[in-house]
Amino acid sequence: MEEARVKVTLNGEEAQRELDAINNRIAHLIELKKKAEAEGDVKGWKKISSELSKAEREAKKLEKQAFDVEKVLKNINGASIEELS
């Protein structure tokens, strides 16, 4: 029987800080988008919309990664090496 040992280091605080920073950025971009819309700044609105979409994708990606890690940890005994790396 082959045995593999893997050291897993999790820093949930760091991931949470990163997610908080992204969410703060999203909130700021939403405010900027509203301001651009109120001022009739179409070019600025489009640029902010693009940045907002990017930030929202980042947040979703980070949340998915956190979910995937949690899923593996719940099934750590049955997890494959690929899932752990």
C-alpha positions in Angstrom: 0.0 0.0 0.0 1.4 3.4 -1.0 0.9 6.3 1.4 1.2 10.0 0.5 1.5 12.8 3.0 0.4 16.3 2.0 0.9 19.4 4.1 -2.1 21.7 3.7 -1.8 25.2 4.9 -5.0 27.2 4.9 -5.2 30.9 5.6 -8.9 31.7 5.6 -8.2 35.2 6.9 -6.1 36.1 3.9 -8.8 34.8 1.5 -11.4 36.7 3.4 -9.4 39.9 3.3 -8.9 39.5 -0.5 -12.7 38.9 -1.0 -13.5 41.9 1.2 -11.2 44.1 -0.8 -12.8 43.0 -4.1 -16.3 43.6 -2.6 -15.2 47.1 -1.5 -13.9 47.7 -5.0 -17.2 46.5 -6.5 -19.2 48.9 -4.2 -16.9 51.8 -5.2 -17.3 51.0 -8.9 -21.1 50.8 -8.5 -21.0 54.3 -7.0 -18.8 55.6 -9.8 -21.1 54.0 -12.4 -24.1 55.7 -10.9 -22.2 59.0 -10.8 -21.2 58.6 -14.5 -24.7 57.8 -15.5 -26.1 60.8 -13.6 -23.6 63.1 -15.4 -24.3 61.5 -18.8 -20.7 60.3 -19.1 -21.2 57.4 -21.5 -17.5 56.7 -22.1 -16.8 56.7 -18.4 -19.9 54.6 -17.7 -18.7 52.0 -20.2 -15.2 51.9 -18.8 -16.5 51.5 -15.2 -19.0 48.8 -16.3 -16.1 46.9 -17.8 -14.1 47.2 -14.6 -17.1 46.2 -12.6 -17.7 43.1 -14.6 -14.0 42.1 -14.2 -14.2 42.7 -10.4 -17.4 40.6 -10.2 -15.8 37.8 -12.1 -12.8 37.9 -9.7 -15.1 37.7 -6.7 -17.0 34.7 -8.2 -13.7 33.0 -9.0 -12.4 33.5 -5.4 -15.7 32.3 -3.9 -15.6 29.2 -6.2 -12.0 28.4 -5.2 -12.9 28.7 -1.5 -15.9 26.4 -2.0 -13.7 23.9 -3.8 -11.2 23.9 -1.0 -14.0 23.4 1.5 -15.4 20.5 -0.5 -12.0 18.8 -0.6 -11.5 19.3 3.1 -14.8 17.7 3.9 -13.7 14.7 1.9 -10.0 14.8 2.7 -9.6 11.1 3.3 -11.1 10.3 -0.1 -9.5 13.2 -2.0 -7.1 12.4 -4.8 -3.6 13.9 -5.0 -4.8 16.1 -8.0 -7.6 17.5 -5.9 -5.2 18.4 -3.1 -2.6 20.1 -5.3 
